[in-house]
Amino acid sequence: METGSQENTDTAGDERAGAGPGWTGLPPGLLRMRRLLLVVWLGLLAIGLGLLLGLLAAPAWAAFAVLPLALMAWGWVMLGRNWRSWRYAERADDLLISRGVLWREETVVPYGRMQLVEVTSGPVERHFGLASVQLHTAAAATDATIPGLDPAEAERLRDRLTELGEARSAGL
């Protein structure tokens, strides 16, 4: 069973004690949204392909409509793995964002380098009650995004990161 917005117990703990940062995962609403979009788009593709091949070629060719369904099953599993790989941690001087299944990517964004923190939410995200936090720095390569957060958590994170960024940049 998949749960979201949970702390990873193997790395959670007091950073000063050397246990590492307290990681926070993404909420399960993001996974539900992405899986629903996968089912809708590939389901429509399977139906359209089956009808098109059945009418224009031969009914036997309509069996190729199973290919998008196989892709849907594979995508279902991959979306779950990708969702579980995303996590973030607020540390004393920076924000860590970790993601990736095959190629792990960990982004460290120092609070003093943040120039802009945005909360965005498109129509589909709003329907599912989700928002994303995007961090902008002077270097374009270090811009980072945390997708699929609860809007209240996204706003809390934006306010906290902005406050910490202002405090750190004022000390430079």
Residue frames relative to the residue before (quaternion, step in Angstrom):
aa qw qx qy qz dx dy dz
M 1.0000 0.0000 0.0000 0.0000 0.00 0.00 0.00
E 0.3088 -0.7719 0.5327 0.1583 3.53 -0.91 0.96
T 0.0439 -0.7738 0.6317 0.0178 3.52 -1.00 0.86
G 0.2225 -0.7926 0.5560 0.1146 3.53 -1.10 0.59
S 0.7950 0.3084 -0.2421 0.4628 3.47 -1.41 0.08
Q 0.4706 0.6536 -0.4471 0.3893 3.51 0.99 0.88
E 0.4663 -0.6490 0.5145 0.3110 3.52 -1.18 0.45
N 0.4307 -0.6807 0.5316 0.2619 3.50 -1.01 0.86
T 0.3575 -0.7930 0.4490 0.2043 3.58 -0.33 1.21
D 0.6237 0.5488 -0.3663 0.4190 3.60 1.10 -0.46
T 0.7787 0.2721 -0.1827 0.5350 3.62 1.15 -0.41
A 0.5071 0.6427 -0.4395 0.3696 3.60 1.22 -0.07
G 0.4450 0.6833 -0.5045 0.2839 3.51 -1.13 0.57
D 0.6917 -0.4581 0.3565 0.4297 3.49 -1.33 -0.11
E 0.4349 -0.7247 0.4787 0.2378 3.53 -0.66 1.16
R 0.6533 0.5297 -0.3207 0.4356 3.57 1.00 -0.78
A 0.6486 0.5101 -0.3191 0.4662 3.57 1.16 -0.48
G 0.5540 -0.6373 0.3832 0.3744 3.59 1.30 0.05
A 0.4820 0.6824 -0.4329 0.3385 3.59 1.24 0.17
G 0.5625 -0.5983 0.3975 0.4095 3.63 1.20 -0.25
P 0.6575 -0.5241 0.3602 0.4040 3.56 -1.27 0.21
G 0.4775 -0.6335 0.5223 0.3129 3.57 -1.28 0.40
W 0.2196 -0.8099 0.5350 0.0979 3.57 -0.25 1.27
T 0.1575 -0.7565 0.6290 0.0856 3.55 -1.15 0.75
G 0.3041 -0.7621 0.5470 0.1660 3.58 -0.80 1.02
L 0.5904 -0.5713 0.4349 0.3686 3.54 -1.30 0.17
P 0.5546 -0.6207 0.4284 0.3516 3.60 -1.09 0.62
P 0.6031 -0.6064 0.3840 0.3481 3.61 -1.13 0.59
G 0.4996 0.6612 -0.4276 0.3611 3.62 1.19 -0.27
L 0.6145 0.5456 -0.3463 0.4525 3.60 1.07 -0.68
L 0.6560 0.4997 -0.3060 0.4757 3.58 0.95 -0.85
R 0.6418 0.5172 -0.3253 0.4635 3.60 0.95 -0.83
M 0.6543 0.5139 -0.3142 0.4572 3.59 0.92 -0.89
R 0.6939 0.4764 -0.2868 0.4575 3.58 0.80 -0.97
R 0.6594 0.4941 -0.3168 0.4699 3.59 0.99 -0.75
L 0.6284 0.5216 -0.3442 0.4632 3.59 1.00 -0.70
L 0.6456 0.5077 -0.3176 0.4739 3.59 0.95 -0.83
L 0.6242 0.5365 -0.3304 0.4619 3.59 1.02 -0.78
V 0.6814 0.4842 -0.2856 0.4688 3.59 0.86 -0.98
V 0.6582 0.5124 -0.3213 0.4483 3.60 0.90 -0.86
W 0.7335 0.4361 -0.2605 0.4515 3.60 0.68 -1.05
L 0.7185 0.4146 -0.2736 0.4869 3.61 0.82 -0.85
G 0.5857 0.5517 -0.3730 0.4619 3.62 1.14 -0.48
L 0.6551 0.4929 -0.3039 0.4853 3.58 0.97 -0.86
L 0.6348 0.5239 -0.3239 0.4667 3.58 1.02 -0.79
A 0.6578 0.5070 -0.3119 0.4615 3.61 0.92 -0.86
I 0.6646 0.4916 -0.3082 0.4708 3.60 0.92 -0.86
G 0.6712 0.5004 -0.2942 0.4610 3.58 0.90 -0.94
L 0.6650 0.4961 -0.3001 0.4708 3.57 0.93 -0.88
G 0.6548 0.5148 -0.3144 0.4555 3.58 0.95 -0.85
L 0.6728 0.4819 -0.2957 0.4771 3.59 0.93 -0.86
L 0.6641 0.5161 -0.3046 0.4470 3.57 0.89 -0.92
L 0.7036 0.4439 -0.2695 0.4850 3.59 0.83 -0.95
G 0.6464 0.5298 -0.3224 0.4445 3.59 1.01 -0.74
L 0.7242 0.4285 -0.2452 0.4814 3.57 1.00 -0.79
L 0.7615 0.3964 -0.2119 0.4669 3.60 0.90 -0.88
A 0.7507 0.3270 -0.2066 0.5355 3.60 0.98 -0.68
A 0.6443 -0.4322 0.3640 0.5153 3.54 -0.05 -1.30
P 0.6422 -0.5422 0.3578 0.4070 3.59 -1.09 0.51
A 0.6039 0.5640 -0.3658 0.4283 3.60 1.07 -0.59
W 0.6355 0.5394 -0.3304 0.4427 3.59 1.09 -0.69
A 0.5455 0.6309 -0.3914 0.3889 3.59 1.19 -0.44
A 0.5178 0.6424 -0.4109 0.3878 3.59 1.24 -0.32
F 0.5753 0.5946 -0.3812 0.4125 3.61 1.19 -0.42
A 0.5051 0.6338 -0.4230 0.4053 3.58 1.28 -0.11
V 0.5299 0.6201 -0.4059 0.4123 3.58 1.27 -0.19
L 0.5489 0.6400 -0.3947 0.3651 3.62 1.13 -0.54
P 0.6768 0.4483 -0.3260 0.4845 3.67 0.81 -0.77
L 0.6193 0.5363 -0.3525 0.4523 3.60 1.09 -0.58
A 0.6294 0.5061 -0.3279 0.4902 3.59 1.08 -0.71
L 0.6343 0.5182 -0.3183 0.4773 3.56 1.04 -0.80
M 0.6146 0.5486 -0.3347 0.4574 3.58 1.10 -0.73
A 0.6583 0.5027 -0.3120 0.4654 3.61 0.92 -0.87
W 0.6548 0.4973 -0.3078 0.4788 3.58 0.97 -0.86
G 0.6669 0.5093 -0.2983 0.4549 3.60 0.94 -0.91
W 0.5859 0.5825 -0.3588 0.4344 3.58 1.10 -0.73
V 0.6862 0.4695 -0.2697 0.4858 3.56 0.90 -0.97
M 0.6771 0.5029 -0.2996 0.4459 3.61 0.87 -0.93
L 0.6255 0.5283 -0.3461 0.4581 3.60 1.02 -0.71
G 0.6390 0.5231 -0.3222 0.4628 3.58 1.02 -0.76
R 0.6592 0.4981 -0.3084 0.4714 3.57 0.94 -0.86
N 0.6622 0.5028 -0.3097 0.4612 3.57 0.94 -0.87
W 0.6415 0.5300 -0.3224 0.4512 3.59 0.95 -0.88
R 0.6757 0.4929 -0.2948 0.4622 3.61 0.94 -0.85
S 0.6465 0.5455 -0.3316 0.4178 3.61 1.11 -0.55
W 0.6225 0.5496 -0.3459 0.4369 3.62 1.16 -0.50
R 0.2212 0.7422 -0.6148 0.1490 3.55 -1.03 0.91
Y 0.1255 -0.7835 0.6034 0.0793 3.54 -1.23 0.39
A 0.1168 -0.7819 0.6103 0.0499 3.55 -1.24 0.53
E 0.2776 -0.7285 0.6052 0.1610 3.52 -1.01 0.91
R 0.0733 -0.7933 0.6039 0.0223 3.56 -0.68 1.11
A 0.7472 -0.4125 0.2720 0.4445 3.57 -1.28 0.04
D 0.8272 0.2242 -0.0850 0.5082 3.61 0.86 -0.93
D 0.8170 0.1299 -0.0473 0.5598 3.60 1.19 -0.30
L 0.4001 -0.6657 0.5739 0.2597 3.49 -1.41 0.16
L 0.1987 -0.7682 0.5997 0.1039 3.57 -0.91 0.95
I 0.0363 -0.7586 0.6503 0.0209 3.55 -1.06 0.84
S 0.0512 -0.8035 0.5927 -0.0215 3.55 -0.70 1.13
R 0.1401 0.7794 -0.5981 0.1234 3.56 -0.99 0.88
G 0.6043 0.5877 -0.4249 0.3301 3.52 -1.35 0.24
V 0.3043 -0.7449 0.5704 0.1646 3.53 -1.09 0.80
L 0.7741 0.2738 -0.1619 0.5473 3.59 0.59 -1.09
W 0.7715 0.1761 -0.0917 0.6045 3.55 0.92 -0.94
R 0.2347 -0.7819 0.5661 0.1145 3.57 -0.29 1.28
E 0.0470 -0.7801 0.6239 0.0080 3.53 -1.00 0.85
E 0.0339 -0.7870 0.6160 -0.0070 3.54 -0.80 1.01
T 0.1361 -0.7945 0.5910 0.0308 3.53 -0.69 1.17
V 0.1376 -0.7633 0.6285 0.0588 3.54 -0.96 0.96
V 0.0465 -0.7974 0.6015 -0.0134 3.56 -0.63 1.14
P 0.2905 -0.7598 0.5542 0.1764 3.62 -0.42 1.18
Y 0.5601 -0.6370 0.4161 0.3276 3.57 -0.94 0.91
G 0.6654 0.5303 -0.2990 0.4320 3.60 0.98 -0.83
R 0.6785 0.4899 -0.2856 0.4669 3.61 1.20 -0.40
M 0.5188 0.6452 -0.4210 0.3707 3.59 1.23 -0.19
Q 0.1934 -0.7853 0.5797 0.0988 3.54 -0.92 0.94
L 0.8005 0.0112 0.0443 0.5976 3.57 1.05 -0.76
V 0.0777 -0.7612 0.6426 0.0394 3.56 -1.04 0.84
E 0.0786 -0.8234 0.5619 -0.0108 3.57 -0.58 1.22
V 0.1941 -0.7090 0.6590 0.1594 3.53 -1.26 0.54
T 0.0119 -0.8048 0.5922 -0.0367 3.57 -0.67 1.13
S 0.0263 0.7829 -0.6206 0.0348 3.53 -1.20 0.59
G 0.2519 -0.7775 0.5626 0.1246 3.56 -0.53 1.20
P 0.7319 -0.4381 0.2769 0.4423 3.60 -1.25 0.12
V 0.6633 0.4816 -0.3180 0.4764 3.61 0.94 -0.78
E 0.6391 0.5170 -0.3246 0.4679 3.59 0.97 -0.82
R 0.6517 0.5103 -0.3212 0.4602 3.60 0.92 -0.85
H 0.6229 0.5433 -0.3427 0.4464 3.60 1.00 -0.77
F 0.7348 0.3876 -0.2158 0.5131 3.58 1.06 -0.76
G 0.4876 -0.6873 0.4209 0.3359 3.61 1.25 0.09
L 0.5091 0.6379 -0.4135 0.4035 3.57 1.01 0.87
A 0.0512 -0.7642 0.6417 0.0400 3.53 -1.31 0.42
S 0.2885 -0.7419 0.5786 0.1775 3.56 -1.25 0.45
V 0.2598 -0.7279 0.6124 0.1664 3.54 -1.18 0.64
Q 0.0644 -0.7929 0.6058 0.0134 3.56 -0.77 1.05
L 0.2072 -0.7790 0.5878 0.0694 3.53 -0.90 1.07
H 0.1174 -0.7853 0.6059 0.0487 3.57 -0.87 0.97
T 0.0755 -0.7718 0.6307 0.0290 3.54 -1.02 0.88
A 0.7033 -0.4452 0.3290 0.4460 3.56 -1.29 0.05
A 0.7104 0.3815 -0.2404 0.5404 3.58 1.04 -0.72
A 0.4475 -0.7208 0.4624 0.2577 3.58 -0.65 1.12
A 0.6230 0.5717 -0.3408 0.4109 3.60 1.09 -0.62
T 0.7262 0.4324 -0.2555 0.4694 3.60 1.12 -0.44
D 0.3683 0.6956 -0.5288 0.3175 3.60 1.18 0.29
A 0.0584 -0.8137 0.5781 -0.0146 3.57 -0.92 0.88
T 0.1694 -0.7741 0.6049 0.0782 3.54 -1.24 0.59
I 0.1380 -0.7272 0.6641 0.1054 3.54 -1.18 0.71
P 0.1707 -0.8352 0.5163 0.0819 3.61 -0.27 1.23
G 0.8522 0.3192 -0.1575 0.3836 3.51 -1.41 0.19
L 0.3712 0.7276 -0.5012 0.2856 3.58 1.02 0.68
D 0.5748 -0.5102 0.4952 0.4052 3.53 -1.32 0.31
P 0.5634 -0.6366 0.3907 0.3531 3.66 -0.82 0.87
A 0.6399 0.5136 -0.3382 0.4609 3.62 0.98 -0.73
E 0.6543 0.4910 -0.3070 0.4864 3.61 0.99 -0.81
A 0.6307 0.5308 -0.3362 0.4555 3.61 1.00 -0.76
E 0.6742 0.4782 -0.2946 0.4796 3.58 0.95 -0.85
R 0.6263 0.5254 -0.3358 0.4679 3.58 1.01 -0.78
L 0.6666 0.4972 -0.2964 0.4696 3.57 0.94 -0.92
R 0.6309 0.5300 -0.3309 0.4599 3.59 0.97 -0.83
D 0.6834 0.4851 -0.2931 0.4601 3.59 0.84 -0.97
R 0.6675 0.5010 -0.3022 0.4605 3.58 0.93 -0.88
L 0.6762 0.4846 -0.2973 0.4686 3.59 0.90 -0.90
T 0.6334 0.5193 -0.3299 0.4693 3.59 1.02 -0.74
E 0.6510 0.5108 -0.3069 0.4702 3.57 0.95 -0.88
L 0.6876 0.4663 -0.2866 0.4770 3.59 0.86 -0.91
G 0.6341 0.5378 -0.3272 0.4490 3.59 1.05 -0.74
E 0.6542 0.5015 -0.3048 0.4770 3.55 1.00 -0.83
A 0.6540 0.5147 -0.3093 0.4602 3.58 0.97 -0.86
R 0.6977 0.4683 -0.2783 0.4652 3.62 0.93 -0.87
S 0.6829 0.4789 -0.3008 0.4624 3.59 0.97 -0.82
A 0.6034 0.5532 -0.3645 0.4439 3.60 1.11 -0.53
G 0.6732 0.4993 -0.2948 0.4588 3.58 1.14 -0.57
L 0.5517 0.6297 -0.3942 0.3792 3.64 1.23 -0.13
